Each structure stands twice: as C-alpha cells, then as structure tokens.
C-alpha cells in the first residue's frame, strides 16, 4: 500500500507536468533551487567537521529553527502539500494507519522533504571530528526529519478540523498566532550568545544546549550530547524525541480516521443569515452586494480565515524584532510587508468562489463591479489591521519618522490591491476545496503560483518605487512629508482604478472561459 501511494503521487505529479508547461517550469525551478541550497549549505556543514565540537554545535540551533519553521510556515504561509488529499480515499476500504504510512512516505519524496533530508545527511559530517557522535547524528537526523514532516501534517490537519466552527476559528487564530512567535523566542535565546569575529572563536555550545530543549531540537541535540559525554542527557533527548514522534503519529492517524469515516463535506445544507450592518454600510448596489458577500466570507470561511491569519501575523516578526533591537527600519518594513500581503490576498479570490461564480455571469454583473466589490471587502477586512500595526509602531517609538513610512504604506496597500484585482482576472490561481483543509497546498497550484509569486514580489516593488523615492528625498521635512502622504494616497488610488478597469474588462471579455477554469481551481 505504501508503494502504491508513492507511485500515485509521482503519477499525479507527472500528469500535471505533461499537461502544463508552467507546472513543468516551476517544478524544474524548485528542484534547481533546492540543489543550489544543498550545494551551498552541504559543504559548509561538512567543513564544520574539521572544527572542534564547540563549533559543530552550531548545527543544533540551525536545525532546531529549521524544524520549527517547517511547522510554522505550514500554518502561516505555504501550507502543506495536499496533492493526495486523504478525504479522497474515504470511498475506499482503507485503514487510517495503512494510509498514513503511504502518505508519510509520499510526503518524504517531496522536494522540501528531500532538501531537509540531504541537509540532515550533511550535518552528520559536521561531527566527523568526533567519531562517536556520528551514529548519534544519523539517528538524530532521522528523528528530526520525521518530526518536521509529521508535525506539519498533524498540526495542520488538527487545526483544519477545529476551524470548522466559529469558536474553532478563534481557537485556531490563537494557536497560529502563538506558533508564529516561537521562532522569535528561539532567536532571542540564540541572541544571548556573544558575538564573534571569526569561526575559530565561536563557542556555540551554550546556545545549542538552550535550543536542545525545544521539542523541535530534541533529535538534533543527540550528537552534541554524545560528543560531550553527557549520556544521561542524550537518553532523555532520545526518549523525548521518539515520544514526540509517537504522539504526532497518533494524532495524525486519529485525524485521518475522522476524515475517512466522516461524510463528504459540501458547501450547501446550512442557512446563512444576511446580517443587518453590511447592507446598510455598503448599500444594495451590485458592488456593495459583492463587497458584503466577500466580507462575510472572510470570517465564515475557514480557508479565508487561515489566509487572514497568515497575512496578519507574519509581519509581527519585523515589529517585535524592531522592539528588541531598536531598529526603526525593521518595524517600517514589517508594516509595509503587511500592507502588501493584505492587498495581494485578492490575487486568487476568484478561485475561492469556484463554480459558484456562475451567479456573477448569469446575472450580468459587470466586471468592474466584481473587481471593485472585492477590493472594498479586502479594505474593510485588512485596513484596520494595517492601520493599527502602524499606529502602535509609531506610538511605541520603533518608527521614528511616520510621514514617509505612512506614504509608502498607503501606496503599498492600494498598489497591491490594484495588482491583485488586475492580475487575478488573468491568473485566478487555486484554492483548497470548500470544506477541505484550509492549510492545504498543492503542487498543481504551485505551477501557476510560480508566475503569480513572481508578479507578487516584483510588481509591488515597481509600482511603489516613485513613492519610495519621494519619501526618501523628503525625510526630515514635515511639510513635504504631508505632501508625500497625499501623493502616496492619490497615486495608490490611481493604480487601484487602473487595476479595476483592466481586471473588469478581462472578466467581461472572457467570463465563460474563466468559469470553466474556475471549475478546476479548487483541490
């Protein structure tokens, strides 16, 4: 059964590549990028084997952070590969434990898992200077890789089940928010070590010992314990690491049992109230109705709730790091990043509608009304978060010159919205299916997402460049600072109008073809 599931994964991957040149290109680029990372970090880790154990101990905090970020990014950014959706096996006579073994093996054949595995092999050579620690490094690498993969699967699957209700979405929001702060806490622990001018002077053992007590570091700490002769500590870390794997495996299997025995979910069958505030606030025009519908979706649809959490929480790293280090540039960058991410959430908004978008087509809704309504909804959902983050950053003093940053934030948010409503009409992207895992990702979505991500990174930089230049030139001049704020706002509004017009014309011209494309957009 395990071999069958692995073959099925490769067959689906190969079919997707042969049908889409974009998928083929993105897969090749991903493999090349992974090989480049291994080519750079692999020899560097191997060279640590020529240094004493106090230097080789650097591998412990590095891989502890990597394992932790694997789980956090699955919640807050990338999601987990959901090509083999367990719910699709519900109609087959399979036991959850048997299916779990196949899904785990298939997950280990993915590019990210293979990358981590190769780096784990490289870290074994870091302990070549202490031969007795090499077997422990091999065992620790196995535990570490399995912990990363199993933790991401178990946590995202568990939260996906929790976030099906309103109270569950609040719980999920709290868990995701706390999880994203864990790497920052680990960074603070690492920052307690003294700075060194050369690798020869480095003593990473204090930081490694602190990181070894994080759950993500239990396995990676084994070679350090053996190298230092701390056998009792090594046994404790081994027991904790294996115990964590057992717990994660049990949780994941239990969730798979629930998915295999639960009825298939659908988007219907429940009564949705209209509400009273949004119709009054947004009006009964077609644009207002679209905006009200999307605002409701942002707090009712667990898939969109997950995106909102990812968008709002990630920039917290920048702001908190600015508070700790006193660097105003980090806080400003965090707020600008939040503004860009908030605007770009509209990029694949059509994919979340899926075939339900036929209502817009059959009722004769004009394209610009669809685009403008969605932009208004995103503004109502995310603008308060952007404004609050900026205001708090200014109030606590981590943004020293607020006017230039305010101009850039305004232009960034409106410019990202403009880019999303325009490009989203051409590349609607993909989305988790209705009722599915809100933290799911798919290699099929990554194909088109490769081009979308490229546009998302380069587009905002090019669009807001004039405002950034103006903000830099007027730093320290209050009067000119207000002028730049006005310029940034008007410039962003102009971009948004252009995006609505371009995207609306695309929807008007290609609505039937787009509807067919949206029928395949959910996975």
Buried (B, 14 or more C-beta within 10 A) or exposed (E): EBEEBBEBBEEBBEEBBEEBEBBBBBBEEBEEEBBEEBEEBBEEBBEBBEBBBBBBBBBBBBBBBBBBBBBBBBBBBBBBBBBBBBBEBBEEEBEBEBBBBBBBBBBBEBBBBBBBBBBBBBBBBBBBBBEEBBBBBBBBBBBBBBBBBBBBBBBBBBBBBBBEEEEBBEEBBEBBBEBBBBBBEBBEBBEEBEEEEEEEEBBBBBBBBBBBBBBBBBBBBBBBBBBBEBEEBBEBBBEBBBEBBEBBBEBBBBBBBBBBEEEEEEEEEEEEEEEEEBEEEBEEEBBBBBBBBBBBBBEEBBBBBBBBBBBBBBBBBBBBBBBBEEBBBBBBBBBBBBBBBBBBBBBBBBBBBBBEBBEBBEEEBBBBBBBBBBBBBBBBBBBEBBBEBBEBBBEEEBBEBBBBBBBBBBBBBBBBBBBBBBBBBBBBBBBBBBBBBBBBBBBBBBBBBBBBBEBBEEBBEEBBEEBBEBBEEBBEEEEBBBBBBEBBBEBBBEBBBEBBBBBBBBBBEBBEEBBEBBEEBBB
